[in-house]
Amino acid sequence: MKALILIPLAGLLGGCVVGTVAKTAVAVVTLPVKVASAGVDAVTTSQSEADQKRGRELRKADEKRARDEREAAKKAAQHPPDE
């Protein structure tokens, strides 16, 4: 009696094992592709990233120019030209 119950249960479990093996096989096959694409993505710069970087550089240059102008104006106010 127990054998009659265990045989159908074994058939059901076999599908689980096959499904797990198939998922693992797919994961193993796709892993190198995922790693390679992540490496390429880390090395390359997209156009939007390049634009953001350039914008940051321009803002920093503008801030430095404004700071330098304020310092020059401050020094000029402290030391008026001789007449």
N, CA, C and O of each residue as an XYZ file, in Angstrom:
332
protein
N       0.824     -1.185      0.000
C       0.000      0.000      0.000
C       0.873      1.257      0.000
O       0.599      2.215     -0.722
N       1.915      1.239      0.809
C       2.818      2.392      0.865
C       3.506      2.593     -0.473
O       3.737      3.733     -0.876
N       3.832      1.538     -1.158
C       4.509      1.643     -2.447
C       3.602      2.323     -3.462
O       4.084      3.091     -4.295
N       2.312      2.061     -3.411
C       1.395      2.686     -4.351
C       1.292      4.191     -4.125
O       1.059      4.939     -5.074
N       1.459      4.635     -2.912
C       1.396      6.061     -2.604
C       2.734      6.738     -2.928
O       2.744      7.872     -3.409
N       3.838      6.077     -2.679
C       5.159      6.670     -2.870
C       5.524      6.820     -4.351
O       6.227      7.764     -4.712
N       5.070      5.927     -5.195
C       5.425      5.991     -6.613
C       4.893      7.276     -7.255
O       5.669      7.955     -7.928
N       3.627      7.649     -7.093
C       3.184      8.922     -7.680
C       3.883     10.136     -7.053
O       4.152     11.122     -7.740
N       4.174     10.062     -5.754
C       4.880     11.169     -5.116
C       6.298     11.321     -5.666
O       6.782     12.442     -5.826
N       6.954     10.225     -5.951
C       8.298     10.272     -6.518
C       8.254     10.922     -7.900
O       9.165     11.664     -8.266
N       7.218     10.651     -8.652
C       7.078     11.269     -9.969
C       6.896     12.769     -9.869
O       7.420     13.515    -10.696
N       6.161     13.216     -8.868
C       5.977     14.652     -8.671
C       7.276     15.337     -8.251
O       7.568     16.446     -8.698
N       8.040     14.689     -7.407
C       9.305     15.265     -6.962
C      10.323     15.307     -8.085
O      11.175     16.194     -8.110
N      10.252     14.373     -9.008
C      11.189     14.351    -10.129
C      11.086     15.618    -10.961
O      12.099     16.121    -11.447
N       9.896     16.135    -11.130
C       9.713     17.381    -11.876
C      10.368     18.551    -11.178
O      10.908     19.443    -11.833
N      10.329     18.559     -9.862
C      10.967     19.632     -9.094
C      12.478     19.609     -9.303
O      13.112     20.649     -9.477
N      13.034     18.417     -9.284
C      14.485     18.280     -9.448
C      14.897     18.717    -10.850
O      15.890     19.424    -11.016
N      14.144     18.302    -11.845
C      14.459     18.676    -13.221
C      14.341     20.185    -13.391
O      15.183     20.810    -14.036
N      13.303     20.766    -12.815
C      13.132     22.213    -12.901
C      14.271     22.958    -12.232
O      14.749     23.965    -12.755
N      14.706     22.475    -11.088
C      15.810     23.110    -10.367
C      17.102     22.994    -11.161
O      17.866     23.955    -11.249
N      17.348     21.840    -11.731
C      18.557     21.638    -12.531
C      18.531     22.557    -13.754
O      19.553     23.138    -14.119
N      17.378     22.685    -14.375
C      17.265     23.544    -15.549
C      17.516     25.008    -15.179
O      18.206     25.723    -15.906
N      16.960     25.451    -14.057
C      17.177     26.836    -13.623
C      18.652     27.077    -13.313
O      19.200     28.127    -13.650
N      19.283     26.114    -12.678
C      20.701     26.238    -12.355
C      21.533     26.283    -13.627
O      22.474     27.070    -13.724
N      21.195     25.451    -14.598
C      21.933     25.439    -15.862
C      21.807     26.784    -16.572
O      22.789     27.292    -17.115
N      20.625     27.355    -16.573
C      20.422     28.663    -17.208
C      21.228     29.732    -16.475
O      21.829     30.600    -17.108
N      21.243     29.675    -15.159
C      21.995     30.644    -14.369
C      23.491     30.533    -14.655
O      24.181     31.547    -14.760
N      23.989     29.312    -14.780
C      25.416     29.104    -15.042
C      25.781     29.601    -16.437
O      26.854     30.171    -16.633
N      24.901     29.389    -17.395
C      25.179     29.814    -18.764
C      25.103     31.332    -18.888
O      25.917     31.919    -19.600
N      24.175     31.973    -18.235
C      24.013     33.424    -18.380
C      24.952     34.229    -17.486
O      25.131     35.426    -17.712
N      25.546     33.610    -16.493
C      26.423     34.333    -15.577
C      27.590     35.018    -16.282
O      27.819     36.201    -16.029
N      28.341     34.343    -17.152
C      29.449     35.052    -17.822
C      28.983     36.255    -18.645
O      29.679     37.267    -18.722
N      27.816     36.139    -19.253
C      27.291     37.257    -20.036
C      26.966     38.429    -19.124
O      27.260     39.576    -19.459
N      26.368     38.154    -17.983
C      26.026     39.221    -17.035
C      27.289     39.887    -16.497
O      27.343     41.110    -16.368
N      28.304     39.081    -16.182
C      29.550     39.628    -15.658
C      30.235     40.490    -16.711
O      30.716     41.582    -16.408
N      30.280     40.005    -17.931
C      30.930     40.766    -19.010
C      30.192     42.071    -19.274
O      30.825     43.112    -19.451
N      28.873     42.031    -19.303
C      28.120     43.264    -19.571
C      28.280     44.260    -18.427
O      28.330     45.468    -18.658
N      28.360     43.764    -17.201
C      28.578     44.670    -16.067
C      29.954     45.314    -16.162
O      30.115     46.494    -15.850
N      30.944     44.541    -16.593
C      32.292     45.090    -16.756
C      32.350     46.139    -17.840
O      32.983     47.180    -17.662
N      31.702     45.886    -18.954
C      31.665     46.858    -20.050
C      30.928     48.110    -19.610
O      31.353     49.221    -19.926
N      29.839     47.949    -18.892
C      29.068     49.101    -18.425
C      29.887     49.947    -17.458
O      29.787     51.174    -17.463
N      30.696     49.294    -16.629
C      31.507     50.034    -15.666
C      32.619     50.815    -16.359
O      33.032     51.867    -15.872
N      33.107     50.307    -17.493
C      34.229     50.940    -18.179
C      33.770     52.048    -19.123
O      34.458     53.058    -19.269
N      32.633     51.872    -19.755
C      32.173     52.849    -20.743
C      31.345     53.945    -20.094
O      30.801     53.775    -19.003
N      31.263     55.065    -20.784
C      30.496     56.210    -20.299
C      29.394     56.509    -21.309
O      29.653     56.653    -22.504
N      28.189     56.599    -20.823
C      27.083     56.936    -21.718
C      27.111     58.435    -22.013
O      27.799     59.200    -21.337
N      26.360     58.837    -23.023
C      26.324     60.250    -23.394
C      25.758     61.103    -22.270
O      26.244     62.207    -22.023
N      24.729     60.598    -21.584
C      24.150     61.388    -20.490
C      25.133     61.529    -19.339
O      25.193     62.583    -18.705
N      25.912     60.474    -19.056
C      26.917     60.572    -18.004
C      27.999     61.586    -18.385
O      28.464     62.357    -17.546
N      28.389     61.573    -19.647
C      29.389     62.533    -20.108
C      28.847     63.960    -20.007
O      29.572     64.871    -19.607
N      27.586     64.157    -20.365
C      26.972     65.481    -20.260
C      26.914     65.954    -18.814
O      27.183     67.120    -18.526
N      26.564     65.049    -17.906
C      26.500     65.413    -16.487
C      27.882     65.806    -15.973
O      28.026     66.778    -15.232
N      28.894     65.040    -16.374
C      30.260     65.335    -15.931
C      30.710     66.695    -16.451
O      31.302     67.483    -15.713
N      30.430     66.967    -17.720
C      30.810     68.248    -18.313
C      30.080     69.408    -17.625
O      30.668     70.463    -17.389
N      28.801     69.208    -17.307
C      28.035     70.229    -16.600
C      28.613     70.514    -15.224
O      28.690     71.668    -14.803
N      29.020     69.461    -14.525
C      29.650     69.630    -13.207
C      30.938     70.434    -13.332
O      31.199     71.338    -12.538
N      31.747     70.090    -14.349
C      33.009     70.809    -14.543
C      32.756     72.286    -14.827
O      33.459     73.148    -14.299
N      31.762     72.583    -15.652
C      31.444     73.978    -15.962
C      30.952     74.731    -14.733
O      31.331     75.883    -14.524
N      30.111     74.097    -13.915
C      29.628     74.762    -12.690
C      30.781     75.044    -11.738
O      30.840     76.118    -11.140
N      31.703     74.085    -11.590
C      32.846     74.293    -10.695
C      33.726     75.430    -11.210
O      34.223     76.236    -10.424
N      33.920     75.498    -12.525
C      34.726     76.583    -13.099
C      34.048     77.924    -12.865
O      34.717     78.905    -12.539
N      32.730     77.980    -13.028
C      31.992     79.227    -12.784
C      32.103     79.643    -11.321
O      32.290     80.822    -11.018
N      31.988     78.678    -10.418
C      32.099     78.986     -8.987
C      33.490     79.512     -8.660
O      33.625     80.464     -7.892
N      34.528     78.902     -9.234
C      35.900     79.352     -8.981
C      36.107     80.758     -9.535
O      36.723     81.597     -8.878
N      35.599     81.021    -10.735
C      35.724     82.342    -11.337
C      35.027     83.390    -10.464
O      35.570     84.474    -10.251
N      33.843     83.080     -9.963
C      33.101     84.013     -9.106
C      33.859     84.256     -7.804
O      33.916     85.389     -7.326
N      34.442     83.203     -7.226
C      35.227     83.345     -5.999
C      36.431     84.252     -6.240
O      36.721     85.146     -5.445
N      37.123     84.007     -7.348
C      38.296     84.820     -7.666
C      37.910     86.287     -7.868
O      38.629     87.182     -7.423
N      36.784     86.536     -8.534
C      36.324     87.910     -8.742
C      35.987     88.591     -7.418
O      36.302     89.764     -7.219
N      35.337     87.841     -6.505
C      35.005     88.416     -5.188
C      36.271     88.749     -4.409
O      36.353     89.800     -3.773
N      37.260     87.855     -4.457
C      38.511     88.104     -3.745
C      39.240     89.306     -4.337
O      39.803     90.116     -3.601
N      39.233     89.423     -5.658
C      39.889     90.563     -6.308
C      39.182     91.863     -5.946
O      39.835     92.877     -5.696
N      37.862     91.838     -5.917
C      37.106     93.042     -5.558
C      37.353     93.410     -4.100
O      37.440     94.591     -3.762
N      37.463     92.419     -3.251
C      37.726     92.663     -1.825
C      39.103     93.302     -1.639
O      39.253     94.251     -0.869
N      40.111     92.774     -2.351
C      41.463     93.332     -2.244
C      41.509     94.753     -2.808
O      42.191     95.626     -2.269
N      40.783     94.967     -3.887
C      40.768     96.307     -4.490
C      40.107     97.318     -3.534
O      40.515     98.478     -3.472
N      39.107     96.876     -2.807
C      38.422     97.774     -1.863
C      39.319     98.076     -0.661
O      39.242     99.168     -0.098
N      40.155     97.138     -0.267
C      41.043     97.343      0.885
C      42.234     98.243      0.527
O      42.726     99.002      1.363
N      42.676     98.148     -0.694
C      43.849     98.913     -1.132
C      43.462     99.773     -2.344
O      43.635     99.363     -3.491
N      42.929    100.985     -2.062
C      42.563    101.859     -3.184
C      43.809    102.313     -3.938
O      44.888    102.424     -3.355
N      43.661    102.569     -5.209
C      44.856    103.006     -5.995
C      45.365    104.350     -5.510
O      44.588    105.199     -5.072
N      46.672    104.538     -5.589
C      47.284    105.812     -5.168
C      46.994    106.873     -6.210
O      47.018    106.630     -7.417
N      46.711    108.088     -5.680
C      46.431    109.191     -6.599
C      47.530    110.179     -6.606
O      47.460    111.176     -7.325
